[in-house]
Amino acid sequence: MKDKIETIGVYCVCNTMGICVHEIDCCEDRVLASGNGEDPQWCPMKEQTRSDGGEAEPGFLFGSFFVPFSEVMRV
């Protein structure tokens, strides 16, 4: 039986999809994330400027999709 990997946070994409955050590795600047808890993968951390021209916001890239840490809900 596979070991269940723990989820520490979720970013809701829509009513049927959430990006689960399983681990944050600050030393390597990467995040272990998955779609709905399936097939976790390491994603690079990145900063992106807000659309309103504000300061750069920290987050990570899940594929080409930017996920801001401020919008990840802790579980």
Backbone atoms as SQL, in Angstrom:
CREATE TABLE atoms (id INTEGER PRIMARY KEY, chain TEXT, resi INTEGER, resn TEXT, atom TEXT, x REAL, y REAL, z REAL);
INSERT INTO atoms VALUES
  (1, 'A', 1, 'MET', 'N', 0.842, -1.185, 0.000),
  (2, 'A', 1, 'MET', 'CA', 0.000, 0.000, 0.000),
  (3, 'A', 1, 'MET', 'C', 0.888, 1.249, 0.000),
  (4, 'A', 2, 'LYS', 'N', 0.522, 2.244, -0.794),
  (5, 'A', 2, 'LYS', 'CA', 1.269, 3.500, -0.874),
  (6, 'A', 2, 'LYS', 'C', 1.091, 4.306, 0.399),
  (7, 'A', 3, 'ASP', 'N', 2.170, 4.985, 0.813),
  (8, 'A', 3, 'ASP', 'CA', 2.073, 5.900, 1.941),
  (9, 'A', 3, 'ASP', 'C', 1.364, 7.163, 1.477),
  (10, 'A', 4, 'LYS', 'N', 0.417, 7.611, 2.281),
  (11, 'A', 4, 'LYS', 'CA', -0.304, 8.851, 1.976),
  (12, 'A', 4, 'LYS', 'C', 0.579, 10.027, 2.356),
  (13, 'A', 5, 'ILE', 'N', 0.790, 10.932, 1.421),
  (14, 'A', 5, 'ILE', 'CA', 1.623, 12.110, 1.685),
  (15, 'A', 5, 'ILE', 'C', 0.739, 13.194, 2.306),
  (16, 'A', 6, 'GLU', 'N', 1.255, 13.855, 3.331),
  (17, 'A', 6, 'GLU', 'CA', 0.487, 14.851, 4.070),
  (18, 'A', 6, 'GLU', 'C', 0.379, 16.161, 3.298),
  (19, 'A', 7, 'THR', 'N', -0.776, 16.793, 3.373),
  (20, 'A', 7, 'THR', 'CA', -1.017, 18.093, 2.744),
  (21, 'A', 7, 'THR', 'C', -0.964, 19.169, 3.824),
  (22, 'A', 8, 'ILE', 'N', -0.181, 20.232, 3.571),
  (23, 'A', 8, 'ILE', 'CA', -0.078, 21.319, 4.553),
  (24, 'A', 8, 'ILE', 'C', -0.837, 22.566, 4.121),
  (25, 'A', 9, 'GLY', 'N', -1.248, 22.616, 2.852),
  (26, 'A', 9, 'GLY', 'CA', -1.992, 23.765, 2.354),
  (27, 'A', 9, 'GLY', 'C', -2.634, 23.464, 1.015),
  (28, 'A', 10, 'VAL', 'N', -3.656, 24.228, 0.661),
  (29, 'A', 10, 'VAL', 'CA', -4.381, 24.025, -0.598),
  (30, 'A', 10, 'VAL', 'C', -4.677, 25.380, -1.245),
  (31, 'A', 11, 'TYR', 'N', -4.489, 25.435, -2.558),
  (32, 'A', 11, 'TYR', 'CA', -4.879, 26.593, -3.363),
  (33, 'A', 11, 'TYR', 'C', -6.039, 26.128, -4.244),
  (34, 'A', 12, 'CYS', 'N', -7.209, 26.716, -4.050),
  (35, 'A', 12, 'CYS', 'CA', -8.392, 26.303, -4.814),
  (36, 'A', 12, 'CYS', 'C', -8.362, 26.923, -6.203),
  (37, 'A', 13, 'VAL', 'N', -8.461, 26.070, -7.217),
  (38, 'A', 13, 'VAL', 'CA', -8.493, 26.526, -8.603),
  (39, 'A', 13, 'VAL', 'C', -9.942, 26.652, -9.058),
  (40, 'A', 14, 'CYS', 'N', -10.744, 25.649, -8.765),
  (41, 'A', 14, 'CYS', 'CA', -12.180, 25.658, -9.070),
  (42, 'A', 14, 'CYS', 'C', -12.857, 24.651, -8.141),
  (43, 'A', 15, 'ASN', 'N', -14.138, 24.370, -8.348),
  (44, 'A', 15, 'ASN', 'CA', -14.841, 23.481, -7.418),
  (45, 'A', 15, 'ASN', 'C', -14.420, 22.017, -7.527),
  (46, 'A', 16, 'THR', 'N', -13.672, 21.639, -8.552),
  (47, 'A', 16, 'THR', 'CA', -13.225, 20.253, -8.691),
  (48, 'A', 16, 'THR', 'C', -11.714, 20.105, -8.714),
  (49, 'A', 17, 'MET', 'N', -10.965, 21.190, -8.524),
  (50, 'A', 17, 'MET', 'CA', -9.511, 21.127, -8.597),
  (51, 'A', 17, 'MET', 'C', -8.878, 22.012, -7.541),
  (52, 'A', 18, 'GLY', 'N', -7.925, 21.443, -6.816),
  (53, 'A', 18, 'GLY', 'CA', -7.132, 22.194, -5.853),
  (54, 'A', 18, 'GLY', 'C', -5.673, 21.801, -5.994),
  (55, 'A', 19, 'ILE', 'N', -4.793, 22.758, -5.826),
  (56, 'A', 19, 'ILE', 'CA', -3.362, 22.471, -5.845),
  (57, 'A', 19, 'ILE', 'C', -2.940, 22.287, -4.399),
  (58, 'A', 20, 'CYS', 'N', -2.519, 21.070, -4.065),
  (59, 'A', 20, 'CYS', 'CA', -2.118, 20.719, -2.709),
  (60, 'A', 20, 'CYS', 'C', -0.630, 20.979, -2.521),
  (61, 'A', 21, 'VAL', 'N', -0.276, 21.641, -1.431),
  (62, 'A', 21, 'VAL', 'CA', 1.121, 21.866, -1.061),
  (63, 'A', 21, 'VAL', 'C', 1.457, 20.841, 0.017),
  (64, 'A', 22, 'HIS', 'N', 2.497, 20.038, -0.246),
  (65, 'A', 22, 'HIS', 'CA', 2.876, 18.967, 0.672),
  (66, 'A', 22, 'HIS', 'C', 4.127, 19.301, 1.472),
  (67, 'A', 23, 'GLU', 'N', 5.053, 20.040, 0.873),
  (68, 'A', 23, 'GLU', 'CA', 6.318, 20.361, 1.540),
  (69, 'A', 23, 'GLU', 'C', 6.916, 21.597, 0.897),
  (70, 'A', 24, 'ILE', 'N', 7.608, 22.397, 1.705),
  (71, 'A', 24, 'ILE', 'CA', 8.330, 23.568, 1.204),
  (72, 'A', 24, 'ILE', 'C', 9.796, 23.384, 1.561),
  (73, 'A', 25, 'ASP', 'N', 10.659, 23.390, 0.560),
  (74, 'A', 25, 'ASP', 'CA', 12.103, 23.225, 0.744),
  (75, 'A', 25, 'ASP', 'C', 12.762, 24.578, 0.461),
  (76, 'A', 26, 'CYS', 'N', 12.986, 25.352, 1.525),
  (77, 'A', 26, 'CYS', 'CA', 13.555, 26.700, 1.377),
  (78, 'A', 26, 'CYS', 'C', 15.012, 26.674, 0.931),
  (79, 'A', 27, 'CYS', 'N', 15.739, 25.616, 1.289),
  (80, 'A', 27, 'CYS', 'CA', 17.158, 25.517, 0.901),
  (81, 'A', 27, 'CYS', 'C', 17.315, 25.381, -0.610),
  (82, 'A', 28, 'GLU', 'N', 16.423, 24.649, -1.244),
  (83, 'A', 28, 'GLU', 'CA', 16.483, 24.412, -2.690),
  (84, 'A', 28, 'GLU', 'C', 15.512, 25.314, -3.467),
  (85, 'A', 29, 'ASP', 'N', 14.771, 26.173, -2.771),
  (86, 'A', 29, 'ASP', 'CA', 13.770, 27.062, -3.402),
  (87, 'A', 29, 'ASP', 'C', 12.794, 26.279, -4.267),
  (88, 'A', 30, 'ARG', 'N', 12.119, 25.321, -3.631),
  (89, 'A', 30, 'ARG', 'CA', 11.147, 24.505, -4.354),
  (90, 'A', 30, 'ARG', 'C', 10.017, 24.081, -3.420),
  (91, 'A', 31, 'VAL', 'N', 8.903, 23.680, -4.026),
  (92, 'A', 31, 'VAL', 'CA', 7.701, 23.285, -3.298),
  (93, 'A', 31, 'VAL', 'C', 7.232, 21.951, -3.866),
  (94, 'A', 32, 'LEU', 'N', 6.905, 21.000, -2.983),
  (95, 'A', 32, 'LEU', 'CA', 6.314, 19.736, -3.424),
  (96, 'A', 32, 'LEU', 'C', 4.809, 19.950, -3.485),
  (97, 'A', 33, 'ALA', 'N', 4.238, 19.897, -4.691),
  (98, 'A', 33, 'ALA', 'CA', 2.820, 20.189, -4.891),
  (99, 'A', 33, 'ALA', 'C', 2.195, 19.175, -5.833),
  (100, 'A', 34, 'SER', 'N', 0.860, 19.083, -5.781),
  (101, 'A', 34, 'SER', 'CA', 0.128, 18.156, -6.647),
  (102, 'A', 34, 'SER', 'C', -1.256, 18.699, -6.940),
  (103, 'A', 35, 'GLY', 'N', -1.860, 18.181, -7.986),
  (104, 'A', 35, 'GLY', 'CA', -3.245, 18.503, -8.312),
  (105, 'A', 35, 'GLY', 'C', -4.152, 17.490, -7.655),
  (106, 'A', 36, 'ASN', 'N', -4.974, 17.924, -6.728),
  (107, 'A', 36, 'ASN', 'CA', -5.894, 17.058, -5.981),
  (108, 'A', 36, 'ASN', 'C', -5.188, 15.925, -5.242),
  (109, 'A', 37, 'GLY', 'N', -3.914, 16.109, -4.890),
  (110, 'A', 37, 'GLY', 'CA', -3.189, 15.094, -4.133),
  (111, 'A', 37, 'GLY', 'C', -2.599, 13.972, -4.969),
  (112, 'A', 38, 'GLU', 'N', -2.712, 14.051, -6.286),
  (113, 'A', 38, 'GLU', 'CA', -2.223, 13.008, -7.189),
  (114, 'A', 38, 'GLU', 'C', -0.854, 13.366, -7.759),
  (115, 'A', 39, 'ASP', 'N', 0.065, 12.445, -7.749),
  (116, 'A', 39, 'ASP', 'CA', 1.386, 12.576, -8.378),
  (117, 'A', 39, 'ASP', 'C', 2.108, 13.876, -8.008),
  (118, 'A', 40, 'PRO', 'N', 2.548, 14.024, -6.757),
  (119, 'A', 40, 'PRO', 'CA', 3.271, 15.231, -6.349),
  (120, 'A', 40, 'PRO', 'C', 4.554, 15.438, -7.158),
  (121, 'A', 41, 'GLN', 'N', 4.882, 16.692, -7.401),
  (122, 'A', 41, 'GLN', 'CA', 6.099, 17.032, -8.141),
  (123, 'A', 41, 'GLN', 'C', 6.730, 18.267, -7.516),
  (124, 'A', 42, 'TRP', 'N', 8.045, 18.394, -7.664),
  (125, 'A', 42, 'TRP', 'CA', 8.755, 19.564, -7.152),
  (126, 'A', 42, 'TRP', 'C', 8.571, 20.717, -8.125),
  (127, 'A', 43, 'CYS', 'N', 8.177, 21.868, -7.589),
  (128, 'A', 43, 'CYS', 'CA', 7.922, 23.069, -8.388),
  (129, 'A', 43, 'CYS', 'C', 8.836, 24.191, -7.894),
  (130, 'A', 44, 'PRO', 'N', 9.385, 24.994, -8.813),
  (131, 'A', 44, 'PRO', 'CA', 10.288, 26.067, -8.397),
  (132, 'A', 44, 'PRO', 'C', 9.549, 27.236, -7.745),
  (133, 'A', 45, 'MET', 'N', 10.168, 27.782, -6.689),
  (134, 'A', 45, 'MET', 'CA', 9.638, 29.009, -6.081),
  (135, 'A', 45, 'MET', 'C', 9.990, 30.179, -6.983),
  (136, 'A', 46, 'LYS', 'N', 9.132, 31.197, -6.955),
  (137, 'A', 46, 'LYS', 'CA', 9.323, 32.360, -7.817),
  (138, 'A', 46, 'LYS', 'C', 8.615, 33.546, -7.190),
  (139, 'A', 47, 'GLU', 'N', 9.024, 34.736, -7.561),
  (140, 'A', 47, 'GLU', 'CA', 8.295, 35.951, -7.190),
  (141, 'A', 47, 'GLU', 'C', 7.705, 36.537, -8.456),
  (142, 'A', 48, 'GLN', 'N', 6.488, 37.052, -8.343),
  (143, 'A', 48, 'GLN', 'CA', 5.822, 37.635, -9.510),
  (144, 'A', 48, 'GLN', 'C', 5.174, 38.942, -9.090),
  (145, 'A', 49, 'THR', 'N', 5.289, 39.957, -9.940),
  (146, 'A', 49, 'THR', 'CA', 4.669, 41.253, -9.674),
  (147, 'A', 49, 'THR', 'C', 3.156, 41.129, -9.790),
  (148, 'A', 50, 'ARG', 'N', 2.459, 41.763, -8.868),
  (149, 'A', 50, 'ARG', 'CA', 0.989, 41.738, -8.898),
  (150, 'A', 50, 'ARG', 'C', 0.467, 42.470, -10.122),
  (151, 'A', 51, 'SER', 'N', -0.741, 42.142, -10.531),
  (152, 'A', 51, 'SER', 'CA', -1.345, 42.767, -11.708),
  (153, 'A', 51, 'SER', 'C', -1.620, 44.263, -11.489),
  (154, 'A', 52, 'ASP', 'N', -1.754, 44.671, -10.207),
  (155, 'A', 52, 'ASP', 'CA', -1.998, 46.091, -9.922),
  (156, 'A', 52, 'ASP', 'C', -0.703, 46.899, -9.849),
  (157, 'A', 53, 'GLY', 'N', 0.434, 46.268, -10.172),
  (158, 'A', 53, 'GLY', 'CA', 1.710, 46.961, -10.182),
  (159, 'A', 53, 'GLY', 'C', 2.366, 47.064, -8.825),
  (160, 'A', 54, 'GLY', 'N', 1.808, 46.340, -7.840),
  (161, 'A', 54, 'GLY', 'CA', 2.362, 46.367, -6.486),
  (162, 'A', 54, 'GLY', 'C', 3.673, 45.599, -6.401),
  (163, 'A', 55, 'GLU', 'N', 4.099, 45.365, -5.171),
  (164, 'A', 55, 'GLU', 'CA', 5.354, 44.657, -4.921),
  (165, 'A', 55, 'GLU', 'C', 5.292, 43.223, -5.444),
  (166, 'A', 56, 'ALA', 'N', 6.468, 42.640, -5.657),
  (167, 'A', 56, 'ALA', 'CA', 6.545, 41.249, -6.083),
  (168, 'A', 56, 'ALA', 'C', 6.024, 40.345, -4.969),
  (169, 'A', 57, 'GLU', 'N', 5.281, 39.329, -5.355),
  (170, 'A', 57, 'GLU', 'CA', 4.650, 38.420, -4.405),
  (171, 'A', 57, 'GLU', 'C', 5.302, 37.038, -4.501),
  (172, 'A', 58, 'PRO', 'N', 5.705, 36.442, -3.357),
  (173, 'A', 58, 'PRO', 'CA', 6.322, 35.118, -3.420),
  (174, 'A', 58, 'PRO', 'C', 5.293, 34.027, -3.672),
  (175, 'A', 59, 'GLY', 'N', 5.727, 32.989, -4.367),
  (176, 'A', 59, 'GLY', 'CA', 4.861, 31.863, -4.666),
  (177, 'A', 59, 'GLY', 'C', 5.658, 30.779, -5.363),
  (178, 'A', 60, 'PHE', 'N', 4.977, 29.964, -6.169),
  (179, 'A', 60, 'PHE', 'CA', 5.652, 28.909, -6.924),
  (180, 'A', 60, 'PHE', 'C', 4.918, 28.657, -8.230),
  (181, 'A', 61, 'LEU', 'N', 5.615, 28.021, -9.160),
  (182, 'A', 61, 'LEU', 'CA', 5.036, 27.686, -10.460),
  (183, 'A', 61, 'LEU', 'C', 4.591, 26.237, -10.463),
  (184, 'A', 62, 'PHE', 'N', 3.304, 26.009, -10.693),
  (185, 'A', 62, 'PHE', 'CA', 2.759, 24.670, -10.862),
  (186, 'A', 62, 'PHE', 'C', 2.505, 24.529, -12.356),
  (187, 'A', 63, 'GLY', 'N', 3.458, 23.933, -13.065),
  (188, 'A', 63, 'GLY', 'CA', 3.448, 23.984, -14.521),
  (189, 'A', 63, 'GLY', 'C', 3.746, 25.412, -14.929),
  (190, 'A', 64, 'SER', 'N', 2.850, 26.034, -15.681),
  (191, 'A', 64, 'SER', 'CA', 3.039, 27.443, -16.042),
  (192, 'A', 64, 'SER', 'C', 2.123, 28.351, -15.212),
  (193, 'A', 65, 'PHE', 'N', 1.436, 27.777, -14.235),
  (194, 'A', 65, 'PHE', 'CA', 0.476, 28.491, -13.406),
  (195, 'A', 65, 'PHE', 'C', 1.157, 28.997, -12.140),
  (196, 'A', 66, 'PHE', 'N', 1.116, 30.319, -11.885),
  (197, 'A', 66, 'PHE', 'CA', 1.719, 30.901, -10.683),
  (198, 'A', 66, 'PHE', 'C', 0.746, 30.798, -9.516),
  (199, 'A', 67, 'VAL', 'N', 1.223, 30.237, -8.399),
  (200, 'A', 67, 'VAL', 'CA', 0.419, 30.098, -7.183),
  (201, 'A', 67, 'VAL', 'C', 1.044, 30.981, -6.094),
  (202, 'A', 68, 'PRO', 'N', 0.396, 32.082, -5.715),
  (203, 'A', 68, 'PRO', 'CA', 0.940, 32.944, -4.655),
  (204, 'A', 68, 'PRO', 'C', 0.753, 32.290, -3.280),
  (205, 'A', 69, 'PHE', 'N', 1.795, 32.327, -2.450),
  (206, 'A', 69, 'PHE', 'CA', 1.708, 31.745, -1.116),
  (207, 'A', 69, 'PHE', 'C', 0.599, 32.397, -0.285),
  (208, 'A', 70, 'SER', 'N', 0.331, 33.670, -0.508),
  (209, 'A', 70, 'SER', 'CA', -0.679, 34.384, 0.272),
  (210, 'A', 70, 'SER', 'C', -2.088, 33.832, 0.052),
  (211, 'A', 71, 'GLU', 'N', -2.293, 33.092, -1.034),
  (212, 'A', 71, 'GLU', 'CA', -3.623, 32.549, -1.332),
  (213, 'A', 71, 'GLU', 'C', -3.730, 31.050, -1.062),
  (214, 'A', 72, 'VAL', 'N', -2.653, 30.454, -0.512),
  (215, 'A', 72, 'VAL', 'CA', -2.696, 29.030, -0.138),
  (216, 'A', 72, 'VAL', 'C', -3.283, 28.951, 1.257),
  (217, 'A', 73, 'MET', 'N', -4.336, 28.148, 1.422),
  (218, 'A', 73, 'MET', 'CA', -4.993, 27.995, 2.721),
  (219, 'A', 73, 'MET', 'C', -4.328, 26.858, 3.497),
  (220, 'A', 74, 'ARG', 'N', -3.935, 27.149, 4.725),
  (221, 'A', 74, 'ARG', 'CA', -3.305, 26.144, 5.574),
  (222, 'A', 74, 'ARG', 'C', -4.357, 25.150, 6.063),
  (223, 'A', 75, 'VAL', 'N', -3.998, 23.858, 6.044),
  (224, 'A', 75, 'VAL', 'CA', -4.927, 22.821, 6.546),
  (225, 'A', 75, 'VAL', 'C', -4.338, 22.098, 7.725);
